[in-house]
Amino acid sequence: MEVVNDNTCSWINDLTPRNNIQTISSDLNCEWLIVGAGYTGLSAARKLGQLYPNHKILLVDAQLAGEGASSRNSGYLVDTTLNDGFSSNKELDNYKKKADIYKLGIEAVKRFIKEYQVDCDWNECGKYFASSKEEDKKILENFSATLSKLGFEHNLLSNKDLKKRLGTNFYNIALFTKGGILLHPGKLVRAMVDTLPKNVSLYENSSLLNWKKINDTVICNFKNGNIKTKKIIFATNGFLKSIGIKYNYNFPITLTASMTRSLTDEEFKSIGQPKEWGVLPVRPMGATIRMTKDRRILIRNTAEVYNPYQMSQSELDKRSFKQKIGIKKRFPQLPDNIIQSTWSGIVSRTRNSSQIFEKINENIFVAGCYNGSGIGVGTFFGEQIAIKASNENTKEIEIIEARKKPTWLPPDPFLSLGVKARLLYERFRAKTEI
Ligand SMILES: Cc1cc2nc3c(=O)[nH]c(=O)nc-3n(C[C@H](O)[C@H](O)[C@H](O)COP(=O)(O)OP(=O)(O)OC[C@H]3O[C@@H](n4cnc5c(N)ncnc54)[C@H](O)[C@@H]3O)c2cc1C
């Protein structure tokens, strides 16, 4: 994987640049190696640091720690994700298991920010699943029935309520869930980097090229040195497949998002001065759109199979244009040129939207694939995979392991073709919502 440190993401640009970046420049030995320093890897490292104060623990990342998807996301810490009703109790039971994991994810992030007094613009303002299409009401009513059965507070809203709350006339129907938090993803992950325990050594801009296990040792090759470790945790999420982990169970998807500058007083007045809000689409390929507390608008309305991982500026510009149209549709009164930055990020998907959490070989562990909800679940899975790798058990691990497991995926080119066709179909179905 090529190093991808760019200055395209507003969330990262809000942060103070870091210094004292250490890269791998010689051979190293350790008891524990964690590859990938996003929410998952940072949480795993923090937990291991607490459990083993005298062990040598290394955490490596191909780019600057936390500056992958963990800084580039939309900042929704979710308690529920949309599910269009169920035809059986078994499906309801599976949805409940998923929601139980989301809840534990929220608790893990809450514990972290409380313990370290982190300011990450935390706002328990709930979230909207919204659509401009009246016919999507049926989907939301089915979803409402599920939420009622599971005791999630929510209500259905019409165009008039939405206009008042969101400052746009675009949406005709929405389901508001009281649970769900909006936050600044960059501030959250930076706090995780800044509070790593003393016995964790962080190496950045150091990409794992390949690895192998010989007897009881895992040997990892980097450009300027090798690491020999007793135990390893892979936390590279969208890049798991690229290093051969759970190859037939996950695939990367590239998302792009844009953020505007802060609206001026006049612009903000023209849309009714709404409080901070976050909208998720009813159709999978519709737009995620957010009004931040400092009056910026974030929009994400693309998801694609895209290789190589880094998107060129001209490719980003094309997505930015789509995002400009998305904003214009919702806020025609705002000027055209208010987008300040457009960036891409890589997430990991599984076929059945289930996460990966397992021991794949003696002393080799992996956690990832949160299918777009990794802020909470990644933080939680990171802690728990560290405990699992210590050969301990917890009731949380039992809850994770009771979830539906990811299902097998066909090899390429069938996989890419299948995913591309599916995305195209979903994009067509959501064309008014982009
Ligand atoms: C545009 C966008 C919007 C999103 N919106 C949301 C949202 O609103 N809510 C939500 O919960 N989730 C959202 N997500 C998903 C969320 O960001 C991810 O689920 C989460 O970041 C996963 O965390 P992670 O630590 O597992 O992986 P990552 O944050 O992807 O971290 C993995 C790290 O591994 C490193 N790495 C990869 N390969 C190697 C290698 N060979 N050697 C060394 N290091 C390597 C990468 O550099 C990276 O830093 C969104 C993602 C994107 C891109």
PDBQT file of the ligand as one rigid body, heavy atoms in Angstrom, charges set to zero:
ROOT
HETATM    1  C1  LIG A 501     -16.232   8.814   4.093  1.00  0.00    +0.000 C 
HETATM    2  C2  LIG A 501     -16.463   7.844   5.230  1.00  0.00    +0.000 A 
HETATM    3  C3  LIG A 501     -17.577   8.004   6.057  1.00  0.00    +0.000 A 
HETATM    4  C4  LIG A 501     -17.784   7.131   7.128  1.00  0.00    +0.000 A 
HETATM    5  N1  LIG A 501     -18.778   7.419   8.025  1.00  0.00    +0.000 NA
HETATM    6  C5  LIG A 501     -18.861   6.714   9.189  1.00  0.00    +0.000 A 
HETATM    7  C6  LIG A 501     -19.740   7.135  10.218  1.00  0.00    +0.000 A 
HETATM    8  O1  LIG A 501     -20.404   8.156  10.125  1.00  0.00    +0.000 OA
HETATM    9  N2  LIG A 501     -19.797   6.385  11.337  1.00  0.00    +0.000 N 
HETATM   10  C7  LIG A 501     -19.012   5.277  11.519  1.00  0.00    +0.000 A 
HETATM   11  O2  LIG A 501     -19.105   4.631  12.578  1.00  0.00    +0.000 OA
HETATM   12  N3  LIG A 501     -18.146   4.880  10.562  1.00  0.00    +0.000 NA
HETATM   13  C8  LIG A 501     -18.037   5.565   9.417  1.00  0.00    +0.000 A 
HETATM   14  N4  LIG A 501     -17.110   5.218   8.467  1.00  0.00    +0.000 N 
HETATM   15  C9  LIG A 501     -16.317   3.991   8.679  1.00  0.00    +0.000 C 
HETATM   16  C10 LIG A 501     -15.236   4.165   9.745  1.00  0.00    +0.000 C 
HETATM   17  O3  LIG A 501     -14.428   5.267   9.431  1.00  0.00    +0.000 OA
HETATM   18  C11 LIG A 501     -14.403   2.880   9.806  1.00  0.00    +0.000 C 
HETATM   19  O4  LIG A 501     -15.255   1.802  10.094  1.00  0.00    +0.000 OA
HETATM   20  C12 LIG A 501     -13.348   2.974  10.896  1.00  0.00    +0.000 C 
HETATM   21  O5  LIG A 501     -12.441   4.013  10.633  1.00  0.00    +0.000 OA
HETATM   22  C13 LIG A 501     -12.599   1.651  11.019  1.00  0.00    +0.000 C 
HETATM   23  O6  LIG A 501     -11.538   1.830  11.927  1.00  0.00    +0.000 OA
HETATM   24  P1  LIG A 501     -10.279   0.900  11.826  1.00  0.00    +0.000 P 
HETATM   25  O7  LIG A 501      -9.326   1.327  12.868  1.00  0.00    +0.000 OA
HETATM   26  O8  LIG A 501     -10.704  -0.520  11.875  1.00  0.00    +0.000 OA
HETATM   27  O9  LIG A 501      -9.703   1.129  10.381  1.00  0.00    +0.000 OA
HETATM   28  P2  LIG A 501      -9.005   2.417   9.714  1.00  0.00    +0.000 P 
HETATM   29  O10 LIG A 501      -9.416   3.677  10.329  1.00  0.00    +0.000 OA
HETATM   30  O11 LIG A 501      -9.212   2.237   8.254  1.00  0.00    +0.000 OA
HETATM   31  O12 LIG A 501      -7.486   2.175  10.082  1.00  0.00    +0.000 OA
HETATM   32  C14 LIG A 501      -6.739   1.174   9.468  1.00  0.00    +0.000 C 
HETATM   33  C15 LIG A 501      -5.311   1.653   9.397  1.00  0.00    +0.000 C 
HETATM   34  O13 LIG A 501      -4.518   0.594   8.867  1.00  0.00    +0.000 OA
HETATM   35  C16 LIG A 501      -3.465   1.181   8.139  1.00  0.00    +0.000 C 
HETATM   36  N5  LIG A 501      -2.913   0.211   7.199  1.00  0.00    +0.000 N 
HETATM   37  C17 LIG A 501      -3.518  -0.308   6.115  1.00  0.00    +0.000 A 
HETATM   38  N6  LIG A 501      -2.686  -1.146   5.471  1.00  0.00    +0.000 NA
HETATM   39  C18 LIG A 501      -1.534  -1.163   6.180  1.00  0.00    +0.000 A 
HETATM   40  C19 LIG A 501      -0.281  -1.818   6.000  1.00  0.00    +0.000 A 
HETATM   41  N7  LIG A 501      -0.054  -2.643   4.981  1.00  0.00    +0.000 N 
HETATM   42  N8  LIG A 501       0.699  -1.579   6.907  1.00  0.00    +0.000 NA
HETATM   43  C20 LIG A 501       0.491  -0.745   7.972  1.00  0.00    +0.000 A 
HETATM   44  N9  LIG A 501      -0.684  -0.094   8.158  1.00  0.00    +0.000 NA
HETATM   45  C21 LIG A 501      -1.675  -0.302   7.284  1.00  0.00    +0.000 A 
HETATM   46  C22 LIG A 501      -4.128   2.372   7.441  1.00  0.00    +0.000 C 
HETATM   47  O14 LIG A 501      -3.166   3.334   7.089  1.00  0.00    +0.000 OA
HETATM   48  C23 LIG A 501      -5.121   2.853   8.494  1.00  0.00    +0.000 C 
HETATM   49  O15 LIG A 501      -4.648   3.942   9.249  1.00  0.00    +0.000 OA
HETATM   50  C24 LIG A 501     -16.891   6.041   7.350  1.00  0.00    +0.000 A 
HETATM   51  C25 LIG A 501     -15.780   5.884   6.520  1.00  0.00    +0.000 A 
HETATM   52  C26 LIG A 501     -15.554   6.774   5.483  1.00  0.00    +0.000 A 
HETATM   53  C27 LIG A 501     -14.338   6.583   4.614  1.00  0.00    +0.000 C 
ENDROOT
TORSDOF 0
